[in-house]
Amino acid sequence: MNQIFCQTSNEDAKKLNDSIIEVQICDRLYKESVKRIDISPLALKIILDYYLQSLKLHKQLWKELLIKYIGEDDTATFYNILRFDTVKNLIFKMDTEGCSLCSNK
């Protein structure tokens, strides 16, 4: 069963949700652009740069919010298995069978 760490504020949840949506849109745009034969290399580079920048900003925001809500120690320990529920605005630890971190308390 997933372990809930904490509820986030509405403001922080909105920022994080916006960055998640931006990364998803950039991912979709990049994947569709790669399939097109008529796209110029410069346009593809610009799309890729924007995608990587939005991903970088999202990861930075995610890490800052994790540290704010659960602290540096838990962030460092559980970073790879922490998730955000975009509906309930919760930070939780994903429970994966066979994962040594998941069974840590």
Secondary structure, DSSP 8 states (H G I E B T S, - for coil): --EEEEE--HHHHHHHHHHHHHHHHHHHHHHHHHH-SS--HHHHHHHHHHHHHHHHHHHHHHHHHHHHHH-HHHHHHHGGGEEEETTTTEEEE---TT-TTTT--
